[in-house]
Amino acid sequence: MAGCTSRCRQGVLKLIQSLQRLVSGTLTKDKADDELEMTTVCHRPEALDQLEAQTNFSKQELQILYRGFKNECPSGVVNEETFKHIYAQFFPHGDASMYAHYLFNAFDTANNGSIKFKDFVTGMSILLRGTVREKLEWTFHLYDINRDGYINREEMTEIVRAIYDMMGKYTYPALKGDVPQQHVDAFFQKMDKNKDGVVTLEEFVIACQEDETMMRSMQLFENVM
């Protein structure tokens, strides 16, 4: 089991590197094994035609990505512990575990404690190649921790603290006791149009589209990946 976990981490890291190359247009098809060999994995992904229809990746890109994912992680799934270890490598100067927990839950749409290839590629397709609306909806669901359709102050406070923890010593301004609350207050001042104490999806989308800084922040995942 430990060996599989290690291989899964390597596999997802390779997948992330491949996604980065896809975005930059430098990923090319390997010379062999053009077709996916799905009979050796425990969890088979959706048929390629379905995934191509559901994502913004081509069939060739999906073949390349899945081959690397399957070769390094034969089970075809990534659990939360493995995901946290992977994400922590992007933020070595902080503690990314809590933010990775929220991010994992956003990818784990079935809420079953694992991310399949379909889950990961569908999420990355939105974040890297989705419309502005799709990216904003995905981000809203990331912040909506309890999945009740609203973002409340407690949820936003947890997200802000997780981001500060993740950035570690490079956080600016330096984290003080009231800084997260200041960010939360500013968030609700801008987002909560009817002042009812929660932010709806439509409030979130409209406020983000009206704010140039927030729109630039939608490039966050493109930069990380």
Disulfide bonds with the S-S distance in Angstrom:
Cys8-Cys73 2.15
